[in-house]
Amino acid sequence: MGQSLVKNYIHIVFSTKHREPLIYPPIEAELHAYLGGICNNLECTVIKVGGYTDHIHILCMLSKKIALMKLMEELKSHSSKWIKTKGSGYKNFFWQDGYGAFSVNPSEVDTVIAYIANQHVHHSKKTFQDEYRAFLKKYHVEYDERYVWD
């Protein structure tokens, strides 16, 4: 083939270190926009960014030019540095080491967009830990509970 054609929808999930509830308005919308900008700058077209007080969801197209691990490194390092400039309350802001990344069937993109958009309502009923375990189960990801939350 003379041309590389790629279309990989990726749903990324990661939390603040120790799931500290540090993401509140007005910084929340700014952080979401900042993360979306990082994705777009890396040619990982952002579709939706959202989350709750202790975690982030990103739906984007993974570029054919970058590895997922590099995208995650860029997202976390740059956004962590940026948020620390937003005031003394963020001087100890860190992201958890790990992340979840799940491929999304193109027919389910609208469902994922709605899911990300409704995080505040969703988390009035379900914790991040329960949500994340459900993702791992849905995608048949084997894990050791002792190491998921560090």
C-alpha positions as CSV (number, residue, x, y, z in Angstrom):
1,M,0.0,0.0,0.0
2,G,1.3,3.4,-0.9
3,Q,-0.6,5.3,1.8
4,S,-1.0,4.7,5.6
5,L,-4.6,5.1,6.6
6,V,-5.4,5.0,10.3
7,K,-8.5,5.8,12.4
8,N,-8.1,4.8,16.0
9,Y,-10.6,6.2,18.5
10,I,-9.1,6.0,22.0
11,H,-10.9,6.6,25.3
12,I,-8.2,7.5,27.9
13,V,-8.9,7.6,31.6
14,F,-6.5,8.7,34.4
15,S,-6.7,10.2,37.8
16,T,-5.0,12.5,40.2
17,K,-2.5,11.0,42.5
18,H,-4.3,9.2,45.3
19,R,-7.5,10.3,43.6
20,E,-7.2,13.6,45.4
21,P,-10.3,15.7,44.5
22,L,-8.5,18.7,43.0
23,I,-10.3,19.5,39.8
24,Y,-13.1,22.0,40.4
25,P,-14.5,25.0,38.5
26,P,-13.1,27.3,37.3
27,I,-9.9,25.3,36.7
28,E,-11.9,22.3,35.4
29,A,-12.9,23.8,32.0
30,E,-9.5,25.3,31.5
31,L,-7.8,22.0,32.2
32,H,-10.1,20.2,29.8
33,A,-9.3,22.7,27.1
34,Y,-5.6,22.5,27.9
35,L,-5.6,18.7,27.6
36,G,-7.5,19.0,24.3
37,G,-4.9,21.4,23.0
38,I,-2.1,19.0,23.8
39,C,-3.9,16.2,21.9
40,N,-4.5,18.5,18.9
41,N,-0.9,19.7,18.9
42,L,0.2,16.1,18.7
43,E,-2.2,15.4,15.8
44,C,-4.4,13.3,18.1
45,T,-7.7,15.1,17.2
46,V,-9.6,15.6,20.4
47,I,-13.3,14.7,20.3
48,K,-14.3,15.2,24.0
49,V,-12.6,15.9,27.3
50,G,-14.4,15.7,30.6
51,G,-14.1,14.2,34.0
52,Y,-14.8,14.7,37.6
53,T,-12.9,16.1,40.7
54,D,-10.4,13.3,40.7
55,H,-10.0,12.0,37.2
56,I,-10.1,12.8,33.4
57,H,-11.6,11.2,30.4
58,I,-10.4,12.0,26.9
59,L,-11.8,10.7,23.6
60,C,-9.5,11.4,20.8
61,M,-8.1,10.0,17.5
62,L,-4.7,8.4,18.1
63,S,-2.4,9.8,15.4
64,K,-0.4,7.4,13.3
65,K,2.7,9.5,14.1
66,I,2.8,9.0,17.9
67,A,2.7,6.1,20.3
68,L,0.1,6.0,23.0
69,M,2.7,6.0,25.7
70,K,4.2,9.3,24.3
71,L,0.8,10.9,24.1
72,M,0.2,10.0,27.8
73,E,3.6,11.3,28.8
74,E,2.9,14.6,27.0
75,L,-0.6,15.0,28.4
76,K,0.4,14.3,32.0
77,S,3.7,16.2,32.2
78,H,2.6,19.4,30.4
79,S,-0.8,19.6,32.2
80,S,0.7,19.0,35.6
81,K,3.3,21.8,35.0
82,W,0.5,24.1,33.7
83,I,-1.9,23.5,36.6
84,K,0.8,24.3,39.1
85,T,0.9,27.8,37.7
86,K,-2.8,28.3,38.6
87,G,-2.2,29.0,42.3
88,S,-0.7,27.8,45.5
89,G,-3.5,25.3,46.0
90,Y,-2.1,23.3,43.1
91,K,1.6,23.2,44.1
92,N,1.3,19.5,45.0
93,F,-0.8,18.5,42.0
94,F,0.3,15.2,40.4
95,W,-1.3,12.6,38.2
96,Q,-1.3,8.9,39.1
97,D,1.4,6.9,37.3
98,G,-0.9,4.7,35.3
99,Y,-3.8,5.1,32.9
100,G,-6.4,3.2,31.1
101,A,-6.8,3.4,27.3
102,F,-9.5,1.6,25.5
103,S,-10.3,1.4,21.8
104,V,-13.7,2.6,20.8
105,N,-15.8,1.2,18.0
106,P,-16.8,4.0,15.6
107,S,-20.4,3.1,16.1
108,E,-20.0,3.8,19.8
109,V,-18.4,7.2,19.6
110,D,-21.6,9.2,20.3
111,T,-22.2,7.0,23.4
112,V,-18.7,7.7,24.7
113,I,-19.1,11.4,24.1
114,A,-22.4,11.4,26.1
115,Y,-20.8,9.4,28.8
116,I,-17.9,11.8,29.2
117,A,-20.2,14.8,29.0
118,N,-22.3,13.4,31.9
119,Q,-19.5,12.7,34.4
120,H,-20.8,14.9,37.1
121,V,-24.2,13.2,37.1
122,H,-22.6,9.8,36.7
123,H,-20.4,10.3,39.8
124,S,-23.2,11.3,42.0
125,K,-24.0,7.6,42.0
126,K,-20.7,5.8,41.3
127,T,-17.1,6.2,42.5
128,F,-14.2,6.5,40.1
129,Q,-12.9,3.2,41.4
130,D,-16.2,1.4,40.6
131,E,-16.3,3.1,37.2
132,Y,-12.7,2.1,36.4
133,R,-13.3,-1.5,37.5
134,A,-16.4,-1.6,35.2
135,F,-14.2,-0.4,32.2
136,L,-11.6,-3.1,33.0
137,K,-14.4,-5.7,33.1
138,K,-16.0,-4.5,29.9
139,Y,-12.8,-4.6,28.0
140,H,-11.6,-7.9,29.6
141,V,-8.5,-6.4,31.1
142,E,-6.8,-8.6,33.7
143,Y,-5.5,-6.6,36.7
144,D,-4.3,-6.9,40.2
145,E,-6.3,-4.7,42.5
146,R,-3.2,-4.1,44.7
147,Y,-1.5,-2.2,41.9
148,V,-4.3,-0.3,40.1
149,W,-4.7,2.6,42.5
150,D,-1.1,3.7,43.2
